[in-house]
Amino acid sequence: MGRNYRIGVDAGGTKVAYGLFDENGMLIDRMQHPSDIEADGPAFTDQILDTIGRLMDKNSLKQTELQGVGICMPSYILFDTGYIYLTSALPRIHDFAMRDYIQERLPGVKIVLDNDSNGAALAEYRRGAGQGLRHMMYVAVSTGIGSGIIIDGRLFRGSYGWAGENGHMLATPDEGLMCGCRNRGCFMSYASGRYVPRRLKIRMLEGTHSSLEETESLNCEELLKAYQDGDALAQEMVSSMAHYLAVCLYNCYMLLNINVFVFGGGLTNFGDALFGKVREEFDRYNQIPLPVEFRFAELKKDFGIIGAAELVLE
């Protein structure tokens, strides 16, 4: 039997998702587990390999039937070699030759390692909201913030592989929260699911009244509910998130002149509460009356594993 199957792995700061795809690109099985944020590169990868093995065993697949494995990580990855320099959401995964590590354990199987936003951009471009476009930018607004750039129908990775790390562009250099990118004041530290709860806690510790409770479990779902209930601090924080996202997007638009942004990730659940404000702010900065489209990703929760599997076909 030929190599007809692909596995896509979408690894993030919260969870790792796996999808098994047949020769027609149909998703036939999936698995998922929480991300171990304390794991280093080898330990994290061993869990991925173990889960890939269980997924294959469950579907009675042999290694010779596997066309390839695509893995998306929230990392700075030297694409040509699959070497991870830094992972802001999983700080113990750094300076690690992940692709080589996997290749030694899956000999003869094509292994492609790329940034998670690149995989999502490829998925939405080929099978989702970006179909038919010449250029587009996928923007992940979730635990972290990042983007994947499509130019003339192809992923643009830049010189090393991490083009599109707009979440780590600096909004307030050397001021604000320290991010896992090892800088203070990047856009991700102002508008992501990982750092917004920290900013809320700081404000409450400083004495700002809120219906939100300063707990370890405080998250953006609670922020959205408090916003909808009219909480003043929650409304201020959502407006701040929108401001920094709008500035980030405007800067990207000025740099690349790509006029379609496709948004994906957990914070899209905020809907118009956040992205309506982003639209208003963006339009306030944009002085040229030509259309710029904001779209939402269409592939829902499977975009990451679809994109990872699509990488095998590049």
N, C-alpha and C positions, 0 to 999 in steps of 0.2 A: 504494500500500500504506500502511496506517495505521501509527501509532507503537506498535508492538507489543512492543518490546524494552526491557529495562532493564539497566544495568550497575551493579554494586555494587563499590566499591573499599574495601578494608579496609587502611588504612595504619598500621603500628605501628613501634616502635623497632627491630624486627629485620627485618621483611619487609613488602612491599606485595602484597596479593592482589587479583585481579580476577575477577569472575564475570559471565557474560552469561546473562541469563534471558529466557525467551520469555513470551508473553502469559498462559500458565498458571502462571507462576512457577517453571518448571522450569529448573534449571541446565543449560545446553547447552554451555558452554565456560568455561575458566578459564586464567588466566596468573598468574605470580608472579615477583618479583625481590627481591633484598635491598634494605633501606632504606639510603639514603645518609645517614648521620648527620651528614655534614659539609655537606650541601646547605642553602642558605637556601630561603625560601619559593618564589620563582620557579623556581629550579633543580629543586627537589623536584616542583613542580607540572608543570613541563615534561616530566619523565619520566613522570608519570602520564598526561598528555595524549598523549604519544607511544605509550604502551602501550595506551591506549584506542583510538587510531587503528589500531594493529596488530591488536588484537582484532577490531575492526570489519572491517578488510580481510580477515582470515583467514576471517570468516564472511560475506563479501560483503554487508555491511550499509551502507546509506546513512544519513547523519545524519537524514534525514526519517523513518526507521524507528525512531528512538530516542526512546522516551517520556521517559526521564530517566536521569540519573547520580546515584547516591547515593555520597557519600564520607565515610568515618568516619576521623577523625584522633584521636590521643591528646593532645588540645589543649583549652585553654580557648577556647571558640568563642562569640562573640556570635551566637546562633542566628539571630536575625531578619535579620542582614545577612551572615552567613557570614564574619565577620572573626575571625582568629586572633590572640589576645593573647599566648599563651604555650604552648609545647609542651615539657614536661619531658623527654620521651624523645628529642626532636629539637631541641635547644636553639637552633639557628640559625633555626628557623621561628617567628617571632614578629612581632607588629605588621604583619600581612599580610592584605589583603583577598582571600583565596583564592577565594571563590565568584565575585566579580566578575572576577577574573583568568581563571577557567575559562569563565565565561559569555561573555566577549568572544571566546573562541576556539571556543565551541560555541553560536553564536547560535540561539535557538529551541528549545534543549533545556533541559528542567527540570533545574536543578542544586540538590541539597540537600547541605549540609555539616553534619555533626554530630559529636559526640564518639563515640569508638569503643565505649565502654561503653553508651551510649544505643542504638546500633545493635544491639549484641549482646542487650540487654534486649528490644528490640522483636522480634528474631528468635526468641528463646526463648519469649517470651510468645505469639506468634502461631503458631509452628510447632514448638515444642520443649517443654521441661520446665515451662513456665509456662502451658500451655494450660488454660483453664477457671478460672484464678485471677482474683480481683478485684484483689488487690494482690500485688506481688512486688518483690524487689530482686535484680537480677543483679549478681554480684560477680566482676570480672575479677581473677584472681590469676596474674600472668604476668610479663613483663618489667617491667610496672608494676602498680599496684593502682588500681582505680576501680570505679564501679558505675553502673548505670542503674536508675531508679526508675519502676515502674509503679504508678499510683494510679487506682483506678476504671477500669482498662482503658486508660489513656492514659499516655504518657511524661510524667513531671514534670521539667521542665527548670529551673524556678526563674525568677528575675527576668531573668537574662542568658543562661542556657543551659548553665551548668556545674554544676547540681545533681547530686550524686552523686560528687563528687571526694573520696570518703572516704579515699583513699590519701594525700591531702595534708592531711587533718586532722592536727593536731599531737599527737604522743604525748609528746615531751619537748622543749618549746619551747626553741629556741636552744641545744640540746645534741645531739650526735650528728653524723651525716654531713650534709653539704650536699646537698640534692636539686635536681633541675632546676626544681622549683617555686620555688626561690630562698629556701627556708627550711631550717633545720636541725631534725631531729627529727620529721619526719612519719612516718606509718605506713609509707608506701612505702619509706622509707629503712631500715626494719627488716625488711621481710618480702617484698620483691619480687625477681624474678630479676635485676634490674639491680644491686641494692645488696647483697644477701646475700653474693655472692662478694667484694665489697670488704670487708665486715665480717670474713669468714673470713681474708682476707689480712692485715688489721690484727692479728688475734689471733695468727696464725702469726709475723708480724714481731715481735710482743711476746714470742715465745718459747713459745707454746702448742704442744705436740707434737700432730701429726696425721698420718694416712696420706695426707691430701691434700697436693698439691704447690702451692706458692705460685707460680703461673704466670699469664701474661696470659689464658690460655684457661680458667682455672678457672670452672666454671659449676655450676648447680644439679643437673644430671644427675650430675655427679661427687659432689656433696654427698649426693644420695639413695643412691648406691651405697655411699659411705663410711658413711652412717647404717645401711644394711642390714648392713654388715660389722662394725658395733659400734664404730666410731670415736667416741671420747668427745667431741671437738670438734664433729663432725657432729651427734651426738645433742643436744648442748647448743644448737647453732644451730637445729635443727628445732624444739626446744621453745621457743626464743625467738621464732621466726617464728609459731608457734601462739599464743603468748601475745599478741603484738601484733595478730594477726588477730582473735582472740577479743575483745579489748578494743574494737577498731574496730567489729566487728559488734554487740557489746552496746550501744555508744553509738548506733549507727544504729537498733537495735531500740527503745531508750528514746526516741529522738527521733521516730521515725515510726510505731512500733508495727506494722510490717510483719512478718508471722510466717513468710514463706517466703523463704529465701535460695537462689538458684541460682548455683552456682559454675562458672566456666569459665576457660579459659586453661591455659598450659603447666604450672603448678605443681599442677594437679589430678592430674597423674601421680604425685604423692607419695601419693595415696590416703589410707588410714587412718593412715599414718605421720605425716602432717601434720593431716589434717582430723579424725581421731579425737581428737587432742589439742585441736584447736580446739573441737570439740564439748564435751569435758570442761571446758575453761576457761570456755566460754560458759555452760554449765549451772551452773558454780560461782558465777558472778556473778548469774545470773538467779534471783531469789527468788520469782517468781510461777509456780505450777505449771500453766501453760497451754501448749499445744503450739507449738513453733517448729521448722519443718522446714528441714533442710539437704538440698538436691538438687544433682545435677550436671547441667550442660548436656547436652543430647541431640544437638545439631547438629554436634558434633565440629569438625573443622577448617573447615567451611564457614559457621559461625555469623556470622562477620564480614561476609562478602560477601552473605549472605542478609539480614542486618540492614540493610546499606547499601542494597541494592536495595529493601527494604521501605520505607525512608524516602521513596522517590519516590511511594509510594501514600498517604502521609499527607495 
